[in-house]
Amino acid sequence: MKSAGTSSRAPAGNAETGARSRLIAASALQSVLDRHQSLGESQASLEQELASGPDRALVRRLCYRALRNYPALDWRLQQLLDKPLARKARIIHFLLLSALDQLLEKREPGPAVVHASVAAARLAGQPHLAGLVNAVLRNYQRRADEIERALPADPEIELGYPAWLLDALKNDWPDRWKAIALAGNQPPPIWLRVNRRRADIDSVRRALDQAGHESDTDARFPDAVRLRQNVRISDLPGFEQGHFSIQDAAAQSVADLMDAGPGQRVLDACAAPGGKAAHLLERHDLELIALELDGERAARIERTFTRLRLDGRVVVGDATRPEAWWDGRPFDRILIDAPCSATGVLRRHPDVRWLRRPDDLARTAGLQQRILNALWPLLAPGGLLVYATCSILHAENRDQGRSFIANHEDAEPIPATLAESIETRPGNQILPGSLDRDGFYYLRLGRLR
């Protein structure tokens, strides 16, 4: 260990203040970075150990920041350790990463961060490493200026992305790749989608204002309200009554692009958690089927429809095998909310950059192609199919559209009106951060015959 001075004397106060939250955050980071489990799944189980909302919010903040800054944090820790920690002590590695990030953020007093992290090491069943945690963090405090000056000028360290993903961004967006990467590291706003059947924007904003929550709107997104504060959505007035849902403004564009009308037969494929299907039903009386392969995720759609008082049918089925669930009646509109790399929503899901692998793109693109080919025959002549992803990579978006059109003479790209988007011929790409939105791709295809 490259440190000196191992005094673990702590400031006055509860000996375990913040320790459990920090240990849970370290466990979640280990699940993502060592075991390749999603952050959402890890947090959902771990946070059950925490009773208070502020403690859960602290865990989420620690995890999100550490995942966005992981390469630089890992480099700093290497400068402070003589050798890597043993495998059985990996939890301490992630505890130190998170603590270093807190010392950098300076949101909390340094002594409190050190004290809580030492207590967390003991709570983790590693009391023999409590002194090391104390020494490493205090050594960083003493050497911070020296270490920060030595930080390598490396894009992976500067931007917090794996090399393969930065290479993919450079290849697809040579003039914009760095801005895209930086946008993926910004904390996102909270966008609400107002349920037109239950409320309107003015009434929702009044209720939010009375509860102390500031909001604003953008005329380009007719059903959207934006919150700037991080809040627990289920605690907001009107949520349980179905007055609104949480949904990014980029995802809300699908309701306009589908151009659906009353009485039409609509399929939303790969529909979980059901936000886009719900938005369509909030706009019009439709005969809508929400198709989802996973039974548990399909149950989430049912719960969404129930809370919003919407009448949609949920079907558990495979989009690549419609013969198992389709009744033979064509659809006027089809939405394919395709599985993808999720590279457009990294600001909301910073774990994705560490969970994806380069060869995942080819597999995902193959699945997207199979879904498109399987569902196209279900569209009525004159009907409209909208292909959507939350990706910013051409292989899943523009290239997928070009390949499909080249192989289907009855498919015609239909222009889209989409604020501040890039025409990729075919389709439109929203880049992360544009008008405070997530990254999204949309392609509208009309069936000629």
N, C-alpha and C positions, 0 to 999 in steps of 0.2 A: 504494500500500500504506500503510495506517494504522499504521505501526510504525517503531521506531527500534532501532538496535543490531543489527547483522547478523553478529556474531561467531559462527562455526560451530565454535568449540573444543569438543571432545567429551570426556567422561570417559574415563578409561583403559579399555582393553578392546578386544575385537575390533571393527574398524570397521564390520562388517556384522551385528553382533549384533541379531537380530530384524528386520533390514531386509527380508529376502525374505518373511517371513511377513506383514509389514505391507503390502508391495507386492501380494502375492497377495490379501490382504483388500480393498485398494483396487480392484484389478481386478474382483473379484467384485461389489463394490458398484456399480461402473460398469456392469457387465453387467446388473444388476437395474434400476438407476434410470435409465440412459440407453438401454439396449438392450432392456429389458423381457424379460430372460431369467430363468428361475427360479434361485434361489440354489443349489438342489441341483445343477442341471446345471452351473452355473458352478464351484462348488467341486469337483465330482467331477473335472473336467479340470485345474483349476489346482492342486489339492492333490497331484497326481501329482509335482509338482516338489519336494515336501517329503518328506523321508525319515522324520522322527520324529513320533510321535504327539503330543507336546506342542506341536510347531509347528502341526500340523493343528488341534489344539484351540484354539490361540491365534487362528488364522484364523477359526474358527467363532464364537468369543466376540466378536471384533472386529466381524464382520459382523452378528451378531444384535443386539448393542447399538446399533450405528450405525443399523440399519434401524428399531429401535424408537424411536430418539431423533432421527430424521433431520430433521424440521422445525426443532427447536430447535438442533441442531448447525449446520444451514445458516444460520439466523439469526445465530448467533454468528460464523460465518465472514464473513458479510457485514459485520459490524461491524469486522472486522480487515483487510479488503481495500478498496482504493480502487475497484477495478472487478473484474468477474468474470474468472477466468482464461480464456485463449484455448482454443478447442475442442481444439486439439492437446495442451493441457496439462491436460485434464480429469482425468487420472489423479491429478494433484497435488491437485485439488479434493477427491477422495475420500480421498486419503491424509491431508489436513489434517482432514477431518471425523472420521476414525477417531482421529487423534491427539488432537484436542480432547476426544473422548469419554474417551480414556484419562486425560487430565489431570483431567477431572471425576471419574472413577472413583477415582483415586488408589490403584489397586492396585499400580502400579509407580512408582518414583521419577520425578519430572518430568524431570530431566536425561536419564535413560535413554530415555524416550519421545521427547524432542526429538532426541537423538542418532540413535536408530534410524530416525526418520522422515526426517531429513536424508540418512542413508545410503540409505534406500529411494528418495528422489528421484533420487539419483545412479544407483542401480541401474535405475531406470525410463528411463534415457537422457535425463534432464532435469537435468544437473549445473548448468546456469545458473540453475535455480530452487531449488537447495539452500539458498542464502542466504535466499531468501524464506520457505521452509518454516521455517527456523531463527528468522527474525525474527517471523513470525506467531505461532508457538507461544510464544516467549519474551514477546512482547507480551501474549498472552492471560494468561500467568502473572502479569504485572505488573498487568493491568487486570481480573483475574477478578472481584473483588468488584463493581466498577463495572458490568461487563457483565451479571453475574448479577442485579443489582438492576434492570437495565433490561429484563430478559426480558419480552416482552409477555404479558399475561394472556389468551392466546388458546387455545381448546381444541385446535386443531391442534398448536400448539407444546407445550402442556402434556402432551398425551396421545400425540402422535406418530402421528396418523392423518390421511388425506386428508379434506377437508371433506365430500365426498359420502358417505363411509362413516359418519362421525359423524352426519350427518343421517339416514341410514338407521337407525342404532341408536336415535336419539332418536325416530324415527317409530314403530318397532316396540316399543321398550322405554322409554317415556318416564320411568319411575321407576327404571330400572336401567341406563340406557345408559352412564353414567360408570363404574359398577362393572364392567360388561362390558368396557369399553375398558381399564381398569386391569388387569383379570385377563389380558387379552391381551398385556400387557407383562411378565408375571411369568415367570421361568424355570420351565419345567415339570419335574415329577418324571419319573423313569423307571419306568414300570409294566411288569412282566413278566407274561406269561401262561404258566402252567405247563401242560405237555402231560401230561394225565392218563394217556396210554398209556405214557409213558416215565418219569414221576417223580411226586412229590407235593410239596405246598408245604413240608412239613417237611424233606424231603431237599434240596430246592433251597436253602432258607434255611441249612441246616447247611453246605452246600458254599460258599455265599456268605460266611458268617461265617468259615469257615476260611481263605478267601482275603482276608479283611480288608474285606469289603463289608457294611455295616450295611443291614438291610432291616426292613420291617414289613408287616403285612397288615391287611385290613379285611373283617370277616365278610360284609359286603354284596356283596363281589366274590369268589366262592368259588375262582376260579382265579388270583387276582392276588397278586403280590408287588411292593412298592414300594421302589425304591432312591432314596436322597436324593443320592448322589454322581453326578457326571457320569463315566461310564466308557464304554469301548469295549465294546459288547455282545459282540462276537465273541471277546473275551478272557476273558469270564466262564466259570467252570467249568460244564460241562454244555451250553453253547450248541451246540457242534459235534455233540454227541450227541443233539440234538433235545429236550432236557429242557424248554426254554422258548423263548418268542419275546418280542419287545418289542411291546406293544400297550397303549394307554391303557385305563383302566378303563371309560370311557364306551363305547368300541368293544367291549369284552368283553361288554357287556350283551346284544348281539345273540343270543348263543347261548341265553340264557334266553328272550328274547322270541320266538324262532323256534319254541320248544316242539316241536322235532323228536324223532322216535323211531326206534328201530332199523328198518332196512329201508326207510325212506321215500325217495322220490325227491325230490331237492332241487336247486334251481337257485340259484346265487349269480351274479347279473348284475353286470357292471362290477366284477369280483372282484379285480383287482390291488390290492395286491401279494399278496393271498391270506390275510391274517390271519383274517378272519371265516370264510371257508370252512374253513381249517385248524382253527379252534376248534370248528366244528360236527363235523368228522371226529374230533377228539380226544374229543368227548363220546359219539358214537354211530357205529355201522356204518351208513353211508348210501350210497345210490346218488347221488352228488353230482357235478354238473357246475358247474365254475367257468368262467364265460363272460367273455371279455375281447376288446375290439376290437383292441387293439394287440399285435402279435406279440411284441415285446420285453418288454412288461409281462406277457404270458401266460407267457413263459419264466421270469419271476421267480416266478410261482405254482408252476410245475413244480419249481423249485429249493427253494421253501418246503416243498412236499409231500415232496420227497426227503429234506431234512434232518430233517423231523419224522417220517419213516417213515409217511406217510399215503397212503391209496389213494383219490385223487380224480381225476376226469377233467377235463382242461383243454381248452376249446374256444375257438378264435379265431373270433369272430363279432360281428355287430352286434346289440345288444339291440333295436333298432327294426325289425329285419328277421328275425324268427325263422324265416321260411320257408326261409332259406338254411342253417339248421343244426339245427332242431328235428326230431325223429323222429316227432312226432305223439302221443307218450305224455305224458299230463298229469303235472304235478308236484304233490306233496302240500304242498310248501313252496317259496316263492320269496322270495329276498332281493334287493331292489334297493338296492344301495349306490350311490346315484345321484350322478352328477357334480354339483358344486355350487360355490359361491363359496369354500368352505373358511374362512368367517369364524369358525367355532368353534374352529379350531386355529391361530389367529394367534400364540399363544405359542410354538408349535413351528415355525411358518413365517412369520416376520415380513415376509418379502418379499411375501406375498400381498396385503397392504394396498396395496402400491405397484404390483403387477402387474394387479390387477382394475380395471375401469372401470365406471361406472354402467350402461352399456347391456349389460354382460355378464350382468346378472341376468335380463333378459328372454330373452336367447338360452338361458341355462342352464335357466330355467324351462320354456321351450318344449321343450328336449330331454328334460327330466324327464317332461313330460307325454306325449311320444311313446313313451318307454320304458314308462311305466305302461300306456298304452293297448295297446301291442304285446304285453306279457307277461301281462296279466290273463287273456286267453283260454287261456293255457297252464296256468292253475291249476285243479286238479280241484275240482268242487263239494265244499264242506266243507273245502277247503284254506285255508291261511293265507299271506298275503303280508305281508312286513315291508318298509316303505319307510324308508330311513335316509339321513340326510345329516350331514355335519360342518359344517352351516351354522346360524346363529342368526337368519336373516332369514325373515320370514313368507312372502315370495313363493315361497321354495323349500320351505317346510315346511307350516305350517298352511293357507295359501291353496291350495297344491297339493292337499292332502288334501281340502279342502272342495269344490274344483272336481271332483275325480275322483269323489267320492261322489255329488255332485249329478247326474253324468252316467252313473252305473252303478247301476242299481237292485238289482243282485245283490251290491253291495259293502256290507259292514257293518263299522264300526269296532269293534275288539275292545279292551277296556280293557287297560292295561299296568301292571304293578307295577314301578316304576322309582324307586329311592331318590333323594330330593331333586330331583324333576323338577317341571316346571310343566305342568299340563294345558292344552293349547291348543285343544282341541275342534275338530278331532280331533288326536290324537297327544300326545306328551309331549316337552317341550323340556328338555334339560340345558344350563344356562348355564356358560360357562367359569369354572373355579375351584371349582365346586360339588363338594365332597368331593374336591378336588384333581384333577378330571377336565377333559377338553376339552369344548367345546360340541358337543352332538349332538342330533339330532331323530329320533324313532322314531314310526312309525304302523303299527299292526297292522290288517290288513283281512282279514276272512273272506269267502269266496265262498259265497253262499247257494244258488246253483243253477248 
